[in-house]
C-alpha cells in the first residue's frame, strides 16, 4: 500500500477514492490478491460507477442484483450494530491499529504492549477486559480526528443505504391488564397519613428527614 500510494497512512475508503485513477486500480489489484471480488462487491450498490468509477469497475458483479447486494450490507450492519460485540470490536481494532502505526494516536508502553496482544487473544481471555474497552474508546477518539471527507462519506453511505432498504415495522404491545387502583390508593393514603403524623409530631429538620426515611423503609 505504501509503495503504491505513499500518502496513505491507512486503507481508509474516503482517502482511497481520492487517489488518481491508475493508482486506485493498482491498489485494487493488490486487494484482490488477498480477497475475493464478492467480499467488497456489495458496496458497489452504494458506491456505484457514477460515484466511484474505479472501485465499481474492479468490484462490481453484474450478475449480482442490487437487492441482493443491499441485503448483504444490511446483514453485516445488523451483526455489527451493537458496538460491544466481538466482531464490532475486531473491526475497531483494525482501524485503531493503523492509526497507532501512523502515530495519529499515542499510548503508554504498558497499554501499547497489551494492545498489540489483541490479535492473539481469545475474546474470553481475562486481558480482554482491559483491551476491549481501550480499543473502543480509542476508536471513538479516532472519529474526531478523521476529518470532513470521512464524515461526508459516512453520511453518503447511510443516506443511500437507507433509501435502498425497506423500513422494518415495529410495534408496542399494550396489554389489556387493568391497573390496580385500589392498591394504589391504599398505599397513597398510608404514605400521606405517615407524613401527616410525622409533621404533627414536630416541624424541625430531623422530623422531615425521618418522614422520608420512614416512607422508604415502609416501601422496601
C-alpha positions as CSV (number, residue, x, y, z in Angstrom):
1,X,0.0,0.0,0.0
2,X,2.8,2.4,0.9
3,X,4.7,1.7,-2.3
4,X,1.6,2.4,-4.4
5,X,0.3,5.4,-2.5
6,X,2.9,6.8,-0.1
7,X,0.5,9.5,1.1
8,X,-1.9,6.9,2.6
9,X,-1.3,6.1,6.3
10,X,-4.3,3.7,6.4
11,X,-6.5,2.0,3.9
12,X,-9.3,4.4,4.5
13,X,-12.0,4.3,1.9
14,X,-12.6,8.1,1.8
15,X,-8.8,8.6,1.1
16,X,-8.6,5.7,-1.5
17,X,-11.4,7.2,-3.6
18,X,-9.5,10.5,-3.8
19,X,-6.4,8.8,-5.5
20,X,-5.8,9.1,-9.2
21,X,-7.4,6.5,-11.4
22,X,-4.3,4.5,-12.2
23,X,-3.2,4.4,-8.6
24,X,-6.6,3.3,-7.4
25,X,-6.6,0.5,-10.0
26,X,-3.2,-0.7,-8.9
27,X,-4.3,-0.6,-5.3
28,X,-7.4,-2.7,-6.0
29,X,-5.3,-5.2,-7.9
30,X,-3.3,-5.8,-4.7
31,X,-6.5,-6.0,-2.6
32,X,-7.9,-8.7,-5.0
33,X,-4.8,-10.8,-4.3
34,X,-5.9,-11.2,-0.7
35,X,-9.7,-11.3,-1.0
36,X,-12.4,-12.4,-3.5
37,X,-14.3,-9.8,-5.5
38,X,-17.5,-11.0,-3.8
39,X,-16.3,-9.6,-0.4
40,X,-16.4,-6.0,-1.4
41,X,-18.9,-6.3,-4.2
42,X,-22.0,-5.4,-2.0
43,X,-20.5,-1.9,-1.6
44,X,-20.9,-1.2,-5.3
45,X,-24.7,-0.9,-4.6
46,X,-23.9,2.3,-2.6
47,X,-20.7,3.5,-4.3
48,X,-21.7,2.9,-7.9
49,X,-19.9,3.9,-11.1
50,X,-21.2,7.5,-11.1
51,X,-19.7,8.0,-7.6
52,X,-16.7,5.7,-7.6
53,X,-15.9,4.5,-11.2
54,X,-12.6,2.7,-10.4
55,X,-14.0,0.9,-7.4
56,X,-17.1,-0.1,-9.3
57,X,-15.2,-1.4,-12.3
58,X,-13.0,-3.6,-10.1
59,X,-15.6,-5.0,-7.7
60,X,-19.0,-4.8,-9.4
61,X,-20.5,-8.2,-10.3
62,X,-23.2,-7.7,-12.9
63,X,-25.0,-11.0,-12.2
64,X,-25.5,-9.9,-8.6
65,X,-28.6,-7.8,-8.3
66,X,-28.7,-4.5,-6.3
67,X,-31.3,-6.1,-4.0
68,X,-29.0,-9.0,-3.0
69,X,-26.1,-6.6,-2.5
70,X,-28.1,-4.4,-0.2
71,X,-29.4,-7.4,1.6
72,X,-25.7,-8.5,2.3
73,X,-24.9,-5.0,3.5
74,X,-27.9,-4.9,5.9
75,X,-27.0,-8.4,7.3
76,X,-23.5,-7.2,8.2
77,X,-24.9,-4.0,9.6
78,X,-27.1,-6.0,11.9
79,X,-24.2,-8.1,13.1
80,X,-22.2,-5.0,13.9
81,X,-24.9,-2.6,15.1
82,X,-24.2,-3.3,18.8
83,X,-20.8,-1.7,19.4
84,X,-19.6,-4.2,22.1
85,X,-19.8,-7.4,20.1
86,X,-16.6,-9.3,19.3
87,X,-17.0,-8.6,15.6
88,X,-17.6,-4.9,16.1
89,X,-14.5,-4.7,18.4
90,X,-12.4,-6.6,15.9
91,X,-13.3,-4.0,13.2
92,X,-12.5,-1.2,15.5
93,X,-9.1,-2.7,16.4
94,X,-8.1,-2.7,12.7
95,X,-9.0,1.0,12.3
96,X,-7.2,1.9,15.5
97,X,-4.1,-0.3,14.7
98,X,-3.4,1.7,11.5
99,X,-3.9,5.0,13.4
100,X,-1.4,3.8,16.1
101,X,1.1,2.6,13.4
102,X,0.9,6.0,11.7
103,X,1.4,7.8,15.1
104,X,-2.0,9.5,14.9
105,X,-2.8,8.1,18.3
106,X,-0.2,7.6,21.1
107,X,-0.4,5.5,24.2
108,X,1.8,4.4,27.1
109,X,4.2,1.5,26.7
110,X,2.1,-0.7,29.0
111,X,-1.1,-0.1,27.1
112,X,0.7,-0.5,23.8
113,X,2.1,-3.9,24.7
114,X,-1.4,-5.1,25.8
115,X,-3.0,-3.5,22.7
116,X,-0.6,-5.4,20.3
117,X,-1.7,-8.7,22.0
118,X,-5.3,-8.2,20.8
119,X,-5.0,-10.3,17.6
120,X,-3.5,-13.2,19.6
121,X,-6.0,-13.2,22.5
122,X,-9.3,-15.1,22.7
123,X,-12.3,-12.9,23.4
124,X,-12.8,-14.8,26.7
125,X,-9.3,-14.1,27.9
126,X,-9.2,-12.0,31.1
127,X,-6.9,-9.5,29.5
128,X,-9.7,-8.6,27.1
129,X,-11.5,-6.9,29.9
130,X,-8.8,-4.2,29.7
131,X,-8.0,-4.3,26.0
132,X,-11.6,-4.3,24.5
133,X,-12.7,-1.1,26.3
134,X,-9.4,0.5,25.3
135,X,-9.9,-0.3,21.7
136,X,-13.5,1.1,21.7
137,X,-12.5,4.3,23.4
138,X,-9.6,4.9,21.1
139,X,-11.7,4.3,18.0
140,X,-14.2,7.0,19.3
141,X,-11.4,9.5,19.6
142,X,-10.2,8.5,16.2
143,X,-13.5,9.5,14.7
144,X,-13.0,13.0,16.0
145,X,-9.7,13.4,14.0
146,X,-10.8,11.6,10.8
147,X,-11.7,14.8,9.0
148,X,-14.5,16.2,6.9
149,X,-14.1,13.8,3.9
150,X,-14.6,10.7,6.0
151,X,-17.6,12.2,7.7
152,X,-19.1,13.1,4.3
153,X,-18.5,9.6,3.0
154,X,-20.2,8.1,6.1
155,X,-23.2,10.3,5.6
156,X,-23.5,9.4,2.0
157,X,-23.3,5.7,2.8
158,X,-26.1,5.9,5.5
159,X,-28.3,8.1,3.3
160,X,-28.0,5.8,0.3
161,X,-28.4,2.5,2.2
162,X,-31.5,3.8,4.0
163,X,-33.1,4.7,0.7
164,X,-32.4,1.3,-0.7
165,X,-33.7,-0.6,2.5
166,X,-37.2,-1.3,3.5
167,X,-38.4,0.0,6.8
168,X,-38.9,-2.7,9.4
169,X,-42.2,-2.4,11.2
170,X,-42.0,-2.3,15.0
171,X,-44.9,-2.2,17.5
172,X,-45.5,-1.7,21.2
173,X,-47.6,-4.3,22.9
174,X,-50.1,-2.5,25.2
175,X,-51.6,-5.2,27.5
176,X,-55.3,-5.1,28.5
177,X,-54.4,-5.5,32.1
178,X,-56.3,-3.0,34.2
179,X,-54.3,-1.1,36.8
180,X,-55.0,-2.0,40.4
181,X,-56.3,1.4,41.5
182,X,-57.4,0.1,44.9
183,X,-53.9,-1.0,45.8
184,X,-52.5,2.4,44.6
185,X,-55.0,4.5,46.6
186,X,-54.4,2.4,49.7
187,X,-50.6,3.0,49.5
188,X,-51.0,6.7,48.8
189,X,-53.4,7.1,51.7
190,X,-50.9,5.2,54.0
191,X,-48.0,7.4,52.9
192,X,-50.0,10.6,53.4
193,X,-51.0,9.6,56.9
194,X,-47.4,8.9,57.7
195,X,-46.4,12.4,56.6
196,X,-49.2,13.9,58.5
197,X,-48.4,12.1,61.7
198,X,-44.7,13.0,61.4
199,X,-45.2,16.7,60.8
200,X,-47.7,16.9,63.5
201,X,-45.2,15.5,66.0
202,X,-42.7,18.2,65.1
203,X,-41.7,20.6,62.3
204,X,-37.9,20.5,62.6
205,X,-35.5,19.2,60.1
206,X,-35.0,15.8,61.8
207,X,-38.7,15.2,61.7
208,X,-38.6,15.9,57.9
209,X,-35.7,13.5,57.4
210,X,-37.3,10.8,59.5
211,X,-40.5,11.1,57.5
212,X,-38.6,10.4,54.2
213,X,-36.6,7.5,55.7
214,X,-39.8,6.1,57.2
215,X,-41.6,6.1,53.9
216,X,-38.7,4.5,52.1
217,X,-38.4,1.8,54.8
218,X,-42.1,1.1,54.6
219,X,-41.9,0.7,50.9
220,X,-38.9,-1.7,51.0
